[in-house]
């Protein structure tokens, strides 16, 4: 599965955010508390939603 874009609306600390992803390598970086894990969590939630 390839995810090309993530759109977050009122998810955790993101009011509105759109993230474009590359097919090869994507690096998510930033200081503590800026929401890096929230981005990964949003991908996880979308992934398990298709299972159930």
C-alpha positions as a printed NumPy array, in Angstrom:
array([[  0.   ,   0.   ,   0.   ],
       [  1.283,   3.466,  -0.873],
       [  0.034,   6.538,   0.942],
       [  0.546,   9.669,  -1.141],
       [ -1.237,  12.215,   1.045],
       [ -2.402,  12.561,   4.65 ],
       [ -5.078,  15.097,   5.539],
       [ -5.667,  15.736,   9.23 ],
       [ -8.654,  17.754,  10.467],
       [ -8.935,  18.255,  14.226],
       [ -6.751,  15.228,  14.983],
       [ -4.803,  15.5  ,  18.253],
       [ -2.734,  18.699,  18.039],
       [ -3.419,  19.286,  14.316],
       [ -6.249,  21.652,  13.479],
       [ -5.755,  21.317,   9.701],
       [ -2.728,  19.695,   8.103],
       [ -1.975,  18.179,   4.716],
       [  1.17 ,  16.094,   4.27 ],
       [  2.398,  14.915,   0.862],
       [  4.49 ,  11.75 ,   0.935],
       [  7.134,  10.482,  -1.465],
       [  7.194,   6.931,  -2.83 ],
       [ 10.757,   6.307,  -1.665],
       [ 11.759,   7.744,   1.716],
       [  9.957,  10.087,   4.108],
       [ 11.542,  11.514,   7.23 ],
       [  9.375,  12.942,   9.977],
       [ 11.419,  15.097,  12.33 ],
       [ 10.911,  17.852,  14.867],
       [ 11.196,  18.781,  18.512],
       [  9.473,  16.979,  21.359],
       [  5.72 ,  17.542,  21.48 ],
       [  5.309,  18.724,  17.888],
       [  3.143,  15.801,  16.733],
       [  5.453,  13.352,  14.948],
       [  3.859,  10.356,  16.645],
       [  0.396,  11.754,  15.915],
       [  1.134,  11.495,  12.186],
       [  2.142,   7.848,  12.57 ],
       [ -0.912,   7.179,  14.733],
       [ -3.217,   8.618,  12.055],
       [ -1.745,   6.199,   9.49 ],
       [ -2.196,   3.305,  11.926],
       [ -5.827,   4.197,  12.644],
       [ -6.645,   4.351,   8.925],
       [ -4.926,   1.003,   8.408],
       [ -6.778,  -0.912,  11.121],
       [-10.076,   0.655,  10.104],
       [ -9.985,  -1.333,   6.857],
       [ -9.454,  -4.598,   8.747],
       [-12.655,  -4.419,  10.803]])
